[in-house]
Amino acid sequence: MSARAPLANRDDPEHSAGVVVATRNRRERLLQTLEHLEALPERPPVVVVDNSSEDGTAEAVSEGFPAVRVLALDRNRGAFARNLGAEKIETPLVAFSDDDSWWAPGALARAARAFQRFPRTGLIAARILVGPERRIDPTSAAMRGPTPPRLPGPRVNGFVACGAIVRRRAFLEAGGFSRRFLIGGEEDLVAIDMAAAGWDLCYMDAVVALHVPDGGGRGDRSWLRLRNDLWTSLMRRPPRAVLDDTARLLAGAGRDPAARRALAEALPGLPWAAWQRFRFALDPRGSRR
């Protein structure tokens, strides 16, 4: 594999974004993704954070892509692994990829120019194209709309991690992804906290990420999303919304095994969530998780 050019000028929009990839037990898919990232004209530095894979992922990346920095974790940290990668990459912008997603040529440069032009922009959500047929992800389609003045695109209140580019400082100061969430709905809390800190979150149709899931799946993780949604509600949403969200999960637990598991897994974390809510009420800009 060819060596990646060093980041010579971080003030140059063409060379100001690095890529962080979190992975676990997806060695072959990850290696394909790294080939796509290596071919990008922006030549971004790449950090792979391996969530304690058991399939030789870290060794394969080090051997096949010597320019890629690998952080091999001793246990699965889920989405929090992206924080660790963002801390290491050092570029002012961080683009997140999953092990089955990558960025279209020119996307990182377009985003970097937008960040430079709009200094209060903290996050850009990309147009995510899914599968070989490259159909637009429904979440991306819902983000389309008119662009307000002094923003690079429509304002959004959420994002999909594998199609997001963040201002590194804004992301880390807001606390990044929660260390307790693993994977599932982890983006919502980040979006709330970055917005509370005064950063604009926007969608840009011209910034494109490609997502080609293999269809194999990782088992049913719907309970994680339900649990994390409840924790996010308890930590950040108005009291009436908390009551409604809790009642909805309780009602679902009577008929849905995923809801029952989510409720059981959420209960031990309630004191932590209450403490996080208290801290956020004291200082929304100083949230840490």
C-alpha positions in Angstrom: 0.0 0.0 0.0 1.2 3.5 -0.7 2.3 5.7 2.2 -0.1 8.5 3.1 1.2 12.1 2.7 1.6 13.9 6.0 -0.8 16.7 7.0 1.4 19.6 5.9 -1.0 22.6 6.5 -3.9 22.2 8.8 -5.2 25.6 7.8 -5.7 24.4 4.2 -9.3 23.2 3.8 -8.1 20.5 1.4 -6.1 18.9 4.2 -7.8 19.6 7.5 -10.0 16.6 8.0 -8.9 13.2 9.3 -11.0 10.0 9.4 -11.8 7.9 12.5 -13.1 4.4 12.0 -14.5 2.4 14.9 -14.7 -1.4 14.2 -15.2 -4.8 15.8 -14.8 -8.2 14.2 -15.3 -6.9 10.6 -11.8 -7.4 9.3 -12.5 -7.9 5.6 -15.1 -5.2 5.4 -12.8 -2.8 7.2 -9.9 -3.5 4.8 -12.1 -2.8 1.9 -13.2 0.5 3.5 -9.6 1.5 4.1 -8.8 1.0 0.4 -11.6 3.5 -0.4 -10.3 6.0 2.1 -6.7 5.6 0.9 -7.8 6.4 -2.6 -9.4 9.8 -1.6 -7.8 12.8 -3.3 -7.7 14.6 0.1 -5.3 12.0 1.4 -6.7 12.2 5.0 -4.9 10.7 7.9 -6.9 7.7 9.3 -7.2 6.3 12.8 -8.8 2.9 13.3 -10.1 2.1 16.8 -10.5 -1.6 17.2 -13.1 -2.6 19.8 -11.2 -5.7 21.0 -11.8 -7.7 17.8 -11.2 -11.4 17.9 -10.5 -11.8 14.1 -7.1 -10.3 13.8 -8.3 -6.9 12.7 -5.6 -4.8 14.3 -2.8 -6.9 12.9 -4.3 -7.0 9.4 -4.6 -3.2 9.3 -1.1 -2.7 10.6 0.3 -5.0 8.0 -1.8 -3.9 5.0 -2.0 -0.1 5.8 1.1 1.0 7.6 0.1 4.7 7.4 -3.1 4.0 9.3 -2.8 4.5 13.0 -4.4 1.6 15.0 -5.7 1.9 18.5 -6.4 -1.7 19.8 -8.7 -1.6 22.8 -8.7 -4.3 25.5 -12.6 -4.3 25.5 -15.5 -3.2 23.4 -16.1 0.5 24.1 -18.8 0.8 21.4 -19.3 4.4 20.1 -17.0 5.8 22.7 -14.2 4.4 20.6 -14.8 7.3 18.3 -13.9 9.7 21.0 -10.6 8.0 21.5 -9.8 8.2 17.8 -10.8 11.9 17.8 -8.4 12.6 20.6 -5.5 11.0 18.7 -6.1 12.3 15.2 -5.2 15.9 15.8 -6.7 17.4 12.7 -9.2 20.3 13.3 -12.0 18.3 11.6 -12.9 14.6 12.2 -15.0 12.6 9.7 -16.4 9.4 11.1 -16.7 6.2 9.1 -17.9 2.8 10.1 -16.2 -0.3 8.9 -18.7 -0.6 6.0 -18.8 3.1 5.1 -16.5 5.7 3.5 -16.4 9.2 2.0 -16.9 10.1 -1.6 -14.0 11.8 -3.4 -14.1 15.6 -2.7 -16.5 15.3 0.2 -14.0 16.1 2.9 -12.7 19.1 1.1 -16.2 20.5 0.5 -17.0 20.1 4.2 -13.7 21.6 5.2 -14.3 24.7 3.1 -17.8 25.0 4.7 -16.4 24.8 8.2 -13.8 27.5 7.3 -16.5 29.8 5.9 -18.9 29.3 8.8 -16.9 29.2 12.0 -19.9 28.4 14.3 -20.6 25.2 12.4 -19.8 22.3 14.7 -21.1 19.4 12.7 -22.0 18.7 9.1 -24.3 15.7 8.3 -23.7 14.3 4.9 -25.9 12.9 2.2 -25.6 9.2 2.9 -26.0 6.9 -0.1 -26.7 3.3 0.8 -25.9 0.0 -1.1 -24.5 -0.6 -4.5 -27.5 1.2 -6.0 -26.6 4.3 -3.9 -30.1 5.1 -2.8 -30.4 8.0 -0.4 -30.7 7.1 3.3 -34.2 8.1 4.6 -32.6 10.2 7.4 -30.6 12.2 4.9 -33.7 12.7 2.7 -35.6 14.1 5.7 -32.8 16.6 6.4 -33.2 18.3 3.0 -34.7 21.8 3.1 -34.1 25.5 2.7 -30.7 26.9 3.9 -31.0 29.7 6.5 -28.7 32.7 6.2 -25.2 32.3 7.5 -25.3 28.5 7.5 -23.9 26.0 5.0 -27.1 24.0 4.9 -30.4 23.3 6.6 -30.2 23.2 10.4 -30.6 19.7 11.9 -31.1 18.3 15.4 -29.6 14.9 14.8 -27.2 12.9 12.5 -26.0 9.5 11.5 -22.5 8.9 12.8 -21.1 7.2 9.7 -22.1 10.3 7.7 -20.9 13.1 10.1 -18.0 15.4 10.1 -17.3 17.4 13.3 -15.2 20.3 14.4 -12.9 18.3 16.7 -12.7 20.9 19.5 -16.5 21.3 19.5 -17.1 17.6 19.6 -14.7 16.8 22.4 -15.7 19.8 24.5 -19.3 18.6 24.3 -18.3 15.2 25.7 -18.5 13.2 22.4 -20.2 9.9 22.5 -21.2 8.5 25.9 -19.0 5.8 27.3 -22.1 3.9 28.6 -24.1 3.8 25.4 -22.2 1.2 23.3 -24.0 1.4 19.9 -27.6 2.5 19.3 -29.0 6.0 19.2 -25.7 7.4 20.6 -25.9 10.4 18.2 -28.9 12.1 19.9 -27.1 13.1 23.1 -24.1 14.5 21.1 -26.4 16.6 18.9 -28.2 18.0 22.0 -25.0 18.9 23.8 -23.2 20.4 20.8 -26.3 22.6 20.1 -26.5 23.6 23.8 -22.9 24.7 23.6 -23.8 27.1 20.8 -22.7 25.2 17.8 -24.7 24.9 14.5 -25.4 21.4 13.2 -26.2 21.4 9.5 -26.9 19.1 6.6 -25.0 19.4 3.3 -26.3 17.6 0.2 -23.0 18.1 -1.6 -21.0 16.2 1.1 -21.5 12.5 0.4 -20.8 9.4 2.4 -21.2 5.9 1.0 -22.6 3.1 3.2 -22.6 -0.5 1.9 -23.8 -2.8 4.7 -23.2 -6.5 4.0 -26.6 -7.6 5.3 -25.1 -10.1 7.8 -26.1 -8.0 10.8 -24.8 -8.2 14.4 -27.8 -9.6 16.1 -30.8 -7.8 17.5 -29.5 -4.6 19.1 -32.9 -2.8 19.2 -32.9 -2.9 23.0 -29.8 -0.8 23.0 -31.5 1.9 21.0 -34.5 1.8 23.3 -32.4 1.9 26.5 -30.2 4.8 25.2 -33.2 6.8 24.1 -34.6 6.5 27.6 -31.3 7.6 29.2 -31.0 10.5 26.7 -34.6 11.6 27.6 -33.9 11.4 31.3 -30.6 13.4 31.0 -31.8 16.1 28.6 -35.5 16.4 27.7 -38.3 18.4 29.5 -40.1 16.6 32.3 -43.3 16.0 30.3 -41.2 14.4 27.5 -39.5 12.2 30.1 -42.8 11.0 31.4 -44.1 10.2 28.0 -41.0 8.4 26.9 -40.9 6.3 30.1 -44.6 5.5 29.8 -44.1 4.4 26.2 -41.3 2.0 27.1 -43.2 0.6 30.0 -46.2 0.0 27.7 -44.0 -1.7 25.1 -42.4 -3.9 27.8 -45.6 -5.9 28.1 -45.4 -7.3 24.6 -41.9 -6.6 23.3 -38.8 -8.6 24.6 -36.5 -5.8 23.4 -38.4 -3.2 25.4 -38.3 -5.5 28.5 -34.6 -5.9 28.2 -34.1 -2.2 27.5 -36.1 -1.3 30.7 -34.1 -3.9 32.8 -30.8 -2.6 31.4 -31.8 1.1 31.9 -32.7 0.8 35.6 -29.2 0.4 37.0 -28.2 3.6 35.1 -30.9 5.8 36.5 -28.8 7.4 39.3 -26.1 8.2 36.7 -28.7 9.7 34.3 -30.1 11.8 37.1 -26.7 13.1 38.0 -26.0 13.9 34.3 -29.2 15.9 34.2 -28.3 17.8 37.3 -24.8 18.7 35.9 -26.3 19.7 32.5 -28.8 22.0 34.3 -25.9 23.7 36.2 -23.8 24.2 33.1 -25.0 23.0 29.6 -21.7 24.0 28.1 -19.7 22.0 30.5 -21.3 18.6 30.0 -19.1 15.5 30.3 -20.1 11.9 30.2 
